């Protein structure tokens, strides 16, 4: 009995040990174009903008349907007191609008402008999602580079500590060097833990944008940069031509202008042709046609108030458009200056890294020849790690500033 139980437990153990880990999610390799495509197809903001554009498109069809005649059928069943039988009536009515003072035409043009504005808003939303995805993508790459550097620093200090412990412990300098390296190693480990947590945070932000599992491990790749405007004037000119939110603001002004004509049409007469067929399928059935003309003679100033309200809305849209132009101009100016600054700082950081690398190589040779102390070597290594960290940060700051400049100028592509 014990033998069978032991054999059974051993079999279960081997089965569990050899079974694949069904809960393990394999690392997901994503390029930047793939990430953008994933974000655009899953973004709620993009889907809402698409629904708004589809709704605006249907509004055009609804307004155009006013040009067509309407046909209705009415059946009446009437029971009169003291009448032995109820009375029946069937009526067919067809109404064809001939003129409505330009109201339908104005509504069609207004809805057309509104639809184009909704389409511009859709493109603007896509660019926003694209920019957010690119920034999140660069944040993960930056965090990964910083984590690799922090891990490398810990490994190098461990090796340096092991070499320091091999020295004669009787010497006071040897013990002092070991304590100094251990202190720096403790700081490096704390720094690695902090950077590792930061990487997990920015990775979760990217996975949230892509709507994939939060614990999904990602493998990302570097990408070439896109071209940017060379001068500030060109950047501002490009932004004022290509920004989709500015295009939408111009469409909103056009919508308000057509709104004035819609309101003014209420003062004009309406003309329509009416055809009525009465008592269908009865011996006394008959039909008649009527041309009806109606106009508003007195409405206590309601039509004038509507025109005034529409004029105020047009004035408001004009102010909003001018405000939008000023805001875009300022955003472009700031983004261009920040991009230029990031370019200069990145190049200076690269030069500082090259000099720090050369200085550390010299310090290693001098330490091995006994010309310098362990403290001098540690100081040189600290300067090198600072230069590497600074180079990583300035490099990705440059990339993110470029993305911001492309976004504010409307040059950020949504398809790759």
C-alpha positions as CSV (number, residue, x, y, z in Angstrom):
1,X,0.0,0.0,0.0
2,X,2.8,2.4,0.9
3,X,4.6,1.4,-2.2
4,X,1.6,2.3,-4.4
5,X,1.1,5.6,-2.6
6,X,4.8,6.5,-3.0
7,X,4.7,5.5,-6.7
8,X,1.5,7.5,-7.3
9,X,2.9,10.7,-5.6
10,X,6.2,10.4,-7.5
11,X,4.2,10.1,-10.8
12,X,2.2,13.2,-10.0
13,X,5.4,15.1,-9.1
14,X,7.0,14.2,-12.3
15,X,3.9,15.1,-14.3
16,X,3.7,18.6,-12.7
17,X,7.5,19.1,-13.1
18,X,7.4,18.2,-16.8
19,X,4.2,20.0,-17.6
20,X,4.4,23.4,-19.4
21,X,3.7,26.6,-17.5
22,X,0.3,27.4,-18.9
23,X,0.1,30.7,-16.9
24,X,3.3,32.0,-18.4
25,X,2.9,34.7,-21.1
26,X,5.7,34.7,-23.6
27,X,7.4,38.0,-24.2
28,X,5.6,40.1,-26.9
29,X,7.8,41.7,-29.5
30,X,6.4,45.0,-30.7
31,X,7.7,47.6,-33.1
32,X,6.6,51.1,-32.9
33,X,4.3,50.9,-36.0
34,X,2.7,47.7,-34.5
35,X,2.2,49.5,-31.2
36,X,0.5,52.5,-32.9
37,X,-1.7,50.3,-35.0
38,X,-2.7,48.3,-31.9
39,X,-3.5,51.5,-29.9
40,X,-5.5,53.1,-32.7
41,X,-7.6,50.0,-33.2
42,X,-8.3,49.6,-29.5
43,X,-8.6,53.2,-28.3
44,X,-11.9,54.2,-26.9
45,X,-11.3,57.9,-27.9
46,X,-10.8,56.9,-31.5
47,X,-13.9,54.7,-31.5
48,X,-15.9,57.6,-30.0
49,X,-14.6,60.0,-32.7
50,X,-15.5,57.5,-35.4
51,X,-19.0,57.2,-34.0
52,X,-19.4,61.0,-34.0
53,X,-18.3,61.2,-37.6
54,X,-20.7,58.4,-38.6
55,X,-23.5,60.2,-36.7
56,X,-22.7,63.5,-38.5
57,X,-22.7,61.7,-41.9
58,X,-26.2,60.4,-41.2
59,X,-27.3,64.0,-40.3
60,X,-26.5,65.0,-43.9
61,X,-28.7,62.3,-45.3
62,X,-31.5,63.2,-42.9
63,X,-31.4,66.8,-44.0
64,X,-31.3,65.9,-47.7
65,X,-34.4,63.7,-47.2
66,X,-36.4,66.9,-46.7
67,X,-36.2,67.5,-50.5
68,X,-38.2,64.4,-51.1
69,X,-42.0,64.1,-50.8
70,X,-43.6,62.5,-47.8
71,X,-46.4,60.1,-48.1
72,X,-48.7,59.0,-45.2
73,X,-51.7,56.8,-44.8
74,X,-54.5,57.4,-42.3
75,X,-57.3,55.1,-41.3
76,X,-60.2,56.4,-39.2
77,X,-62.9,54.3,-37.4
78,X,-65.7,56.5,-36.0
79,X,-68.7,55.4,-34.0
80,X,-71.4,58.1,-33.8
81,X,-74.0,58.0,-31.1
82,X,-77.4,56.5,-32.2
83,X,-75.8,55.4,-35.5
84,X,-76.3,51.7,-36.3
85,X,-73.0,51.3,-38.0
86,X,-69.5,52.9,-37.5
87,X,-68.1,55.1,-40.2
88,X,-64.8,54.4,-41.9
89,X,-62.3,56.6,-43.6
90,X,-59.0,56.0,-45.4
91,X,-56.8,58.9,-46.4
92,X,-53.6,59.0,-48.5
93,X,-51.6,62.2,-48.2
94,X,-48.6,63.2,-50.2
95,X,-46.7,66.4,-49.4
96,X,-44.0,67.8,-51.7
97,X,-42.0,70.9,-50.4
98,X,-41.5,73.4,-53.2
99,X,-39.7,76.2,-51.2
100,X,-38.8,76.7,-47.5
101,X,-36.9,79.9,-47.8
102,X,-33.6,78.1,-48.2
103,X,-33.8,76.4,-44.8
104,X,-33.2,72.8,-46.2
105,X,-30.2,73.9,-48.3
106,X,-28.7,75.8,-45.3
107,X,-29.2,72.7,-43.1
108,X,-27.6,70.4,-45.6
109,X,-24.5,72.7,-46.0
110,X,-24.3,73.2,-42.2
111,X,-24.4,69.4,-41.6
112,X,-21.8,68.9,-44.4
113,X,-19.4,71.4,-42.6
114,X,-20.2,69.7,-39.3
115,X,-19.3,66.3,-40.8
116,X,-16.0,67.5,-42.2
117,X,-15.2,69.0,-38.7
118,X,-16.0,65.6,-37.1
119,X,-13.7,63.9,-39.6
120,X,-10.9,66.4,-38.7
121,X,-11.6,65.7,-35.0
122,X,-11.2,62.0,-35.8
123,X,-7.8,62.6,-37.4
124,X,-6.8,64.9,-34.5
125,X,-7.8,62.1,-32.0
126,X,-5.7,59.6,-33.9
127,X,-2.7,61.9,-33.8
128,X,-3.1,62.3,-30.0
129,X,-3.3,58.6,-29.5
130,X,-0.2,58.1,-31.8
131,X,1.7,60.8,-29.9
132,X,0.8,59.2,-26.5
133,X,1.8,55.8,-27.8
134,X,5.2,57.0,-29.1
135,X,5.9,58.8,-25.8
136,X,5.0,55.8,-23.8
137,X,7.1,53.6,-26.1
138,X,10.1,55.9,-25.7
139,X,9.6,55.9,-21.9
140,X,9.8,52.1,-21.8
141,X,12.9,52.1,-24.0
142,X,14.5,54.7,-21.7
143,X,13.6,52.8,-18.6
144,X,15.0,49.6,-20.1
145,X,18.3,51.3,-20.9
146,X,18.5,52.8,-17.5
147,X,17.8,49.5,-15.8
148,X,20.4,47.7,-17.9
149,X,22.9,50.4,-16.9
150,X,22.0,50.2,-13.2
151,X,22.4,46.4,-13.3
152,X,25.7,46.8,-15.0
153,X,26.9,49.2,-12.3
154,X,25.9,46.7,-9.6
155,X,27.8,43.9,-11.4
156,X,30.9,46.1,-11.9
157,X,30.9,47.1,-8.2
158,X,30.5,43.5,-7.2
159,X,33.6,42.6,-9.2
160,X,35.5,45.6,-7.8
161,X,34.5,44.6,-4.3
162,X,35.7,41.0,-4.8
163,X,39.1,42.3,-6.0
164,X,39.3,44.7,-3.1
165,X,38.7,41.9,-0.6
166,X,41.6,39.9,-2.2
167,X,44.0,42.6,-1.0
168,X,45.9,42.4,2.3
169,X,43.3,42.9,5.0
170,X,45.9,44.0,7.5
171,X,46.4,47.2,5.6
172,X,44.2,50.1,6.8
173,X,43.6,51.3,3.2
174,X,42.3,47.9,2.2
175,X,39.6,47.8,4.8
176,X,38.8,51.4,4.0
177,X,38.5,50.6,0.3
178,X,36.2,47.7,1.0
179,X,33.9,49.8,3.2
180,X,33.7,52.5,0.6
181,X,32.9,50.1,-2.2
182,X,30.2,48.4,-0.1
183,X,28.7,51.7,0.5
184,X,28.6,52.6,-3.2
185,X,27.3,49.0,-3.9
186,X,24.4,49.5,-1.5
187,X,23.5,52.8,-3.1
188,X,23.7,51.2,-6.6
189,X,21.4,48.4,-5.5
190,X,18.9,50.9,-4.1
191,X,19.1,52.8,-7.3
192,X,18.5,49.6,-9.4
193,X,15.4,48.8,-7.3
194,X,14.0,52.3,-7.9
195,X,14.7,52.2,-11.6
196,X,13.3,48.7,-11.9
197,X,10.1,49.9,-10.3
198,X,10.0,52.9,-12.7
199,X,10.3,50.6,-15.6
200,X,7.4,48.5,-14.4
201,X,5.3,51.7,-14.0
202,X,6.0,53.0,-17.5
203,X,5.5,49.5,-19.0
204,X,2.1,49.3,-17.4
205,X,1.3,52.7,-18.9
206,X,2.2,51.4,-22.4
207,X,0.2,48.2,-21.9
208,X,-2.8,50.2,-20.8
209,X,-2.6,52.3,-24.0
210,X,-2.4,49.1,-26.0
211,X,-5.0,47.4,-23.9
212,X,-3.0,44.2,-23.3
213,X,-2.3,42.3,-20.0
214,X,-0.6,44.6,-17.4
215,X,2.0,41.9,-16.6
216,X,2.8,41.2,-20.3
217,X,6.5,41.4,-20.9
218,X,7.4,43.5,-23.9
219,X,10.4,43.4,-26.3
220,X,10.7,46.8,-28.0
221,X,13.1,48.0,-30.7
222,X,14.7,51.3,-31.5
223,X,13.3,53.2,-34.5
224,X,14.6,55.9,-36.8
225,X,13.4,59.4,-36.3
226,X,11.1,61.4,-38.6
227,X,12.1,64.7,-40.2
228,X,11.1,67.9,-38.5
229,X,10.8,71.6,-39.8
230,X,14.2,73.2,-40.1
231,X,13.1,76.8,-39.1
232,X,10.6,78.2,-36.6
233,X,8.7,80.1,-39.4
234,X,8.3,76.9,-41.4
235,X,7.1,75.0,-38.2
236,X,4.5,77.6,-37.5
237,X,3.3,77.7,-41.1
238,X,3.1,73.9,-41.2
239,X,1.1,73.9,-38.0
240,X,-1.4,76.4,-39.2
241,X,-1.9,74.4,-42.3
242,X,-2.0,70.8,-41.0
243,X,-3.3,70.9,-37.5
244,X,-6.6,69.0,-37.6
245,X,-8.0,70.7,-34.5
246,X,-7.5,74.0,-36.2
247,X,-9.3,72.7,-39.3
248,X,-12.1,71.6,-37.0
249,X,-12.3,75.1,-35.5
250,X,-12.6,76.6,-39.0
251,X,-15.4,74.1,-39.8
252,X,-17.2,75.1,-36.6
253,X,-17.1,78.7,-37.7
254,X,-18.6,77.7,-41.1
255,X,-21.3,75.8,-39.2
256,X,-22.1,78.9,-37.2
257,X,-22.3,81.0,-40.4
258,X,-24.8,78.6,-42.0
259,X,-26.7,78.7,-38.7
260,X,-27.4,82.3,-39.3
261,X,-29.0,81.4,-42.7
262,X,-31.0,78.7,-41.1
263,X,-32.4,81.1,-38.5
264,X,-33.1,83.7,-41.2
265,X,-35.1,81.2,-43.3
266,X,-37.8,81.2,-40.6
267,X,-38.8,84.7,-41.8
268,X,-39.4,83.5,-45.4
269,X,-42.6,81.8,-46.7
270,X,-43.0,78.1,-47.0
271,X,-44.5,76.6,-50.2
272,X,-45.5,73.0,-50.7
273,X,-47.8,70.9,-52.9
274,X,-50.3,68.7,-51.1
275,X,-52.2,65.7,-52.6
276,X,-54.9,64.0,-50.7
277,X,-57.0,61.0,-51.7
278,X,-60.0,60.5,-49.3
279,X,-62.4,57.6,-48.6
280,X,-60.2,55.1,-50.5
281,X,-61.9,51.9,-51.6
282,X,-65.3,53.4,-51.0
283,X,-67.9,54.5,-53.6
284,X,-67.6,58.1,-52.6
285,X,-63.8,58.3,-52.7
286,X,-62.3,61.5,-54.1
287,X,-59.0,63.4,-54.3
288,X,-57.7,66.9,-54.4
289,X,-54.5,68.9,-54.7
290,X,-53.5,72.0,-52.9
291,X,-50.6,74.5,-53.3
292,X,-50.1,75.9,-49.8
293,X,-48.2,79.1,-49.0
294,X,-47.6,80.1,-45.4
295,X,-45.5,82.8,-43.9
296,X,-44.9,84.1,-40.4
297,X,-46.6,87.4,-39.8
298,X,-46.0,87.8,-36.1
299,X,-44.1,85.7,-33.6
300,X,-43.3,88.3,-30.9
301,X,-39.8,88.7,-32.2
302,X,-38.8,85.1,-31.9
303,X,-37.3,84.8,-35.4
304,X,-35.2,87.9,-34.9
305,X,-34.0,86.6,-31.6
306,X,-32.9,83.3,-33.3
307,X,-31.0,85.3,-35.9
308,X,-29.3,87.3,-33.2
309,X,-28.4,84.2,-31.3
310,X,-26.9,82.6,-34.4
311,X,-24.9,85.8,-35.1
312,X,-23.5,85.7,-31.5
313,X,-22.6,82.0,-32.0
314,X,-20.7,82.9,-35.2
315,X,-18.9,85.7,-33.3
316,X,-18.0,83.3,-30.6
317,X,-16.7,80.8,-33.1
318,X,-14.5,83.5,-34.7
319,X,-13.0,84.4,-31.3
320,X,-12.4,80.7,-30.6
321,X,-10.7,80.4,-34.0
322,X,-8.4,83.3,-33.3
323,X,-7.6,82.0,-29.8
324,X,-6.8,78.6,-31.4
325,X,-4.4,80.1,-33.9
326,X,-2.6,82.0,-31.1
327,X,-2.4,78.9,-28.9
328,X,-1.1,76.7,-31.7
329,X,1.5,79.4,-32.7
330,X,2.7,79.5,-29.1
331,X,2.8,75.7,-28.7
332,X,4.8,75.4,-31.9
333,X,7.2,78.1,-30.8
334,X,7.8,76.4,-27.4
335,X,8.1,72.9,-29.0
336,X,10.6,74.1,-31.5
337,X,12.8,75.8,-28.9
338,X,12.6,72.7,-26.6
339,X,13.6,70.5,-29.5
340,X,16.6,72.7,-30.4
341,X,17.6,72.7,-26.8
342,X,17.3,68.9,-26.5
343,X,19.4,68.5,-29.6
344,X,22.2,70.7,-28.2
345,X,22.1,69.0,-24.8
346,X,22.1,65.5,-26.4
347,X,25.3,66.3,-28.4
348,X,27.0,67.8,-25.3
349,X,26.1,64.7,-23.3
350,X,27.6,62.5,-26.0
351,X,30.8,64.5,-25.9
352,X,30.8,64.3,-22.1
353,X,30.3,60.5,-22.3
354,X,33.3,60.1,-24.7
355,X,35.6,62.2,-22.4
356,X,34.4,60.3,-19.3
357,X,35.0,56.9,-21.0
358,X,38.5,58.0,-22.0
359,X,39.2,59.3,-18.5
360,X,38.0,56.1,-16.9
361,X,40.2,54.0,-19.2
362,X,43.2,56.1,-18.1
363,X,42.3,55.8,-14.5
364,X,42.2,52.0,-14.7
365,X,45.6,51.9,-16.3
366,X,47.0,54.3,-13.6
367,X,45.4,52.2,-10.8
368,X,46.9,49.0,-12.2
369,X,50.3,50.7,-12.3
370,X,49.9,52.0,-8.7
371,X,49.9,55.7,-9.7
372,X,46.4,56.3,-8.3
373,X,44.4,55.1,-5.4
374,X,41.2,53.1,-5.3
375,X,39.3,56.2,-4.4
376,X,40.4,58.0,-7.5
377,X,39.3,55.0,-9.6
378,X,35.9,55.0,-7.9
379,X,35.5,58.7,-8.5
380,X,36.3,58.2,-12.2
381,X,33.8,55.4,-12.4
382,X,31.1,57.5,-10.7
383,X,31.7,60.2,-13.3
384,X,31.4,57.6,-16.1
385,X,28.2,56.2,-14.8
386,X,26.8,59.7,-14.4
387,X,27.8,60.5,-18.0
388,X,26.1,57.2,-19.3
389,X,22.9,58.0,-17.3
390,X,22.9,61.6,-18.6
391,X,23.4,60.4,-22.2
392,X,20.5,58.0,-22.0
393,X,18.2,60.7,-20.5
394,X,19.2,63.3,-23.0
395,X,18.9,60.9,-25.9
396,X,15.3,60.0,-25.1
397,X,14.4,63.5,-24.2
398,X,15.5,64.5,-27.7
399,X,13.3,61.7,-29.2
400,X,10.3,62.8,-27.0
401,X,10.8,66.5,-27.9
402,X,10.8,65.6,-31.5
403,X,7.5,63.7,-31.1
404,X,6.0,66.7,-29.4
405,X,7.2,69.0,-32.2
406,X,5.7,66.7,-34.8
407,X,2.4,66.6,-32.9
408,X,2.0,70.4,-32.5
409,X,2.8,70.9,-36.2
410,X,0.4,68.2,-37.4
411,X,3.2,66.3,-39.1
412,X,2.9,63.2,-36.9
413,X,1.9,60.2,-39.1
414,X,-0.9,57.9,-38.0
415,X,0.0,55.2,-40.5
416,X,3.4,53.8,-41.0
